[in-house]
């Protein structure tokens, strides 16, 4: 009887470790993208196009890794792709004061169409599985990889920069009053551009994690709304990298429950667990709602001639 209890206890422990490991693995791309999004939104810019940047990064990373056989080249290409799309977005949003939602939606639609078309053109009909070299993993059941360490460094680094440096002070002030930032001798446009490029880089890196460290392949629309989940997590995290990261991991726990429910064959429709992450994201937005203090100028255009 005691041996049976010990066996069940060991099984439960293994399952618990598996769920936590899945949460960390599935949450890492959300944490990476959320860090950049938190910094950008602190400056007053809402990047709806984060979904498209992640998707483009996932494809670029997969394609270059497939061509070279080196996942690190793929990661570099993904980061570069994210920065490129961020540059385009920043020119439209910051240079021409185009509506941020419209620009972001355009980036999402462009990335969805372009990646799907390029994938089919290069590898054949939709759904064909093409494997690539993955980022090396260590840690046995925990399946750790270097990108997880990078994610931790990004979060801590972004927190330090926002809280402890002059640039961070200016960035936070830009989200509240760009005019005051300009009067203090900083350029709100330059600060927002720098934050935009950082957010694009993290979005591309997050996308490469999906294709090179998680799935070992690419599928059309493989981000599946994760960019919007990140935006909800940033709101829940009070527009700070650390808070956003914990929110991302909380939502990632729901992704982990998907695999757990299917592995255990629970008597619950699996579609419920598939929808759970997005239900949690909506609950987060509803719960934070009116009690949150968003940057005063979030989503409001600022023209260069106002400096």
N, C-alpha and C positions, 0 to 999 in steps of 0.2 A: 504493500500500500504506500509506504514511504517512498519507494523507488519510483512508483507511478506518479506520485505528487511531484517528486523532484524532476521527473521527465516532463511533466506538464509545465512546471515552472520554467524549465530551460527552454521549452518550446515558446512559451509566452514571452520570455525575455528576447529570444531570437526574433520573434515577430515584431516586438516593440523596437528593437534595434533596426530591423528592416524598414519599419515605417519612418523612423527618424532619419535613417540614411536616405530614403526616398525623398523625404521633405527637404533635406539639404541639397540633394542633387537636383531636384525639380525646382527648388527655390533659388538656386544660384543665378540663373539667367534673369529672374525677376529682380533679385537684389542688385545685380550689375546695372541693369537698365534703370531701375528705380533710383539708384544713386545719381546718375546723370540727370534724370528727370527732376529730382528734388532740387538739385543745384539750379537748373534752368528755370523752374517755376519760381524759385526764390527771387530771381531777377525780374519776374513779371511776365514770362513767356510760357504759354501752354503749348506743348508739343504733341498735338494729336497724331502727328505722323510717326510717332515712336513705333507703332505697329509695323508700318512699312519699312522703317529703317532696320528693325530687327529681322524682318523677313528677307530683305535684300542682303543683310549681313550673313544670314544663314545660307543663302544661295551662293554668295561670293566665296564664303569660306569653304563650302562643299566643292564648288567648281574648281577653285585653285588647288585645294588639297587633292582632288581627283587627278588634276593635270600634273602635279608635281610629286605627289606621294608624301608631302610633308604637311602635317596639320598646322604647324606654326606659320608657314607661309599662308595657309588658308585663313588663320586668325588675323594675320596682318592685312590680308585683302578685305576681310569682313570689317575691320576697324576703319580702313580707308574708305570703303563703300559707305559706311555710316557717316563719316565725316563729309563725304561728297554730297550726300543727300541733305545733311545739315547745312552745308554751305548754300545749296540752292534754296532751302527753306529760309535761311537767315536773310538772304538777299531780298526775297519776296516780302517777308514779314517785317524785317527791320529797315530795309532800304526803300521799299515802296509801300509800306504800311498795309499790305494785303491782309485780309482777315485771317487770323491764325487757324481757325477751324477749317476754313476753305483750303488753305495751303496744306494743312495736315491731312485732310481727306484726300487731296490730290496725290500726295506722296504715298498714301496707303493704296490707293487704286492703281497708281503707276507701278508700284512694287509688286502688287498682286498679279497684275497682268504681265509685267516684264519677266518676273521670275518663272511664272508658269509657262510662258511661251518659250523662254530660253531653255528651260528644263526639257520640255517636250521636243524641241528642235534638236537638242544635243543628245538626248538619251532615249528618244522614242516615245511611245504612247504614255499617257498619264498613268502613274502608279507603278511604273517599272522600278524595281529596287536596285540601286547602285550603291555598293558599300565603299567607304573610304577609310583611310587610316585614322584612328581616333587619337585624341590626346591621351597620353599614358596615365593609367590610374594606379593608385597605391592604397593600401589600407584594408585589403580583403573585403569583408562584407560592407564596409563603409564606402568603398568605391570612390575614394577621394582623388582629386586631380588638381593640378596647379592653378586652374582657373578659379577654384574655390578660394585658394589663398589670395589670388588677385582680387577677388570680390571683397574679401575682408579688408585688404589694404585700401581699396577704393573707398569703401565706406568710412573707414577711420581717417583717411586722407582728406576726403571731402568734408567731413565734420570739422576737422582741424582748420582747413582753409576758410570755411564759412564762419567759424566762431573765433578764430585766433589770428587772422591776418587782416591787413588793410583792404585787400581785394575782397575778402569775404564780407567785411563791413560794408564796402561800397556795393557789393552785389545784393545784399539784403536791403540796403537803402534804396537801390534801384527798383526793387519790387514794390516798395512803398511809395516812393516819390522820385522819379527820374530827374525832375527839375532840381530837387535838393542835391542829388548826386552830382549833377552838372555844375551847380553852384559851388560845390566843394572841390571842383577841379578834376573830377573823373568824367569819362565819357560813357553815358548809359548805353549807347549803341555798341561801343567796343566791348563793354562788359557783357552785354547780352549776346554778342557774337561769340565771344570766348566761351560762354556757358553753353551756347547752342552747339559749338563744335565738340565740346566735352560730352554733351548729351548724345550727339551723333556717334561719337566713338564708343561710348558705353553701350548704346543700342546695337551697334554693329557687333561688338564683342559678345553681347548677350545672344545675338542671333547665331554667331558661330558656335557658341556653347550648345545650342539645340542640335546643330547638324554634325558637330565634330566630337562632342563629349557626351552626348545623350543618346542620339539615335543612330549615329554612324552612317547617316544618309540624309537625303533631302526629300521632302514631299511638298506638293503645292499647298500653300496657305498653312504651313506647319506651325506658325506662331499661334494660330487659332484663337485670336483675341487676347493674347498675353500682354500686348502693349496697353490695352485698355485696363486690364487688371492692374498693371503697374501704376497707371494714373490714379486709380482708386486707392492703391496702397500708399502713394505719396500723400494723398489727401488725409488718409487715416494717420499717417506718420507726421502730421503737422508740418509738412514741407521741410523736413530735416532728414538727412541720409540715414541716421541710425533708426529713427522711428519708422521710416519707410521700409527699411530692411526687415525689421521685426514683423511689420504688416505683410510683407512679401512672403516671409517664411510661414506665417499663419495661414495665408491663402494656399501656399504650396502644400501644406499638410492635407488640404482637401484633394490636391492632385495625387498625393501618395495614397489616400484612401481609395482612389479609383482602382489602383493595382491590388490593394489589399482585398477589396470586396470581390474582385474577379478571381483572385487566387483562392480565397476561402469559399467562393461560390455562395455568398450570403443570399438569403431569400428576399432580396430587395432588388428592384429593377436597377440594372447597372447604369441606365440613363440618369438616374437620380444622382449618382456619384459623379458622372460626367458633367452634370450641370452644377454640382456643388461649388466649385471654385468661383464660378460667375455669380452664383447666388450669394456667396460670401462677399464678393466684391461689391455687389449692390447693397447688401446689408451694411457694409462698412460705410458706403457713401450716405446711406440713410441715417445710420447711427451717428456719424460725425456731423453731417448736415449743418444746421444753423449754428451749432456751437463752435465751429471751427473758425479760426482767424486766418483766412487766406491772405497772401500778399495783396495789398490794396489795389495795385495796378495789374494784377494777373489777368492776362488776355486783352489788356487795353493797349492799342498801338501807341508808339512814341516816335515822332518824326525827328530826323536829324536837325532840321532847322529850329527845333525847340531848344537845342543846346545853347 
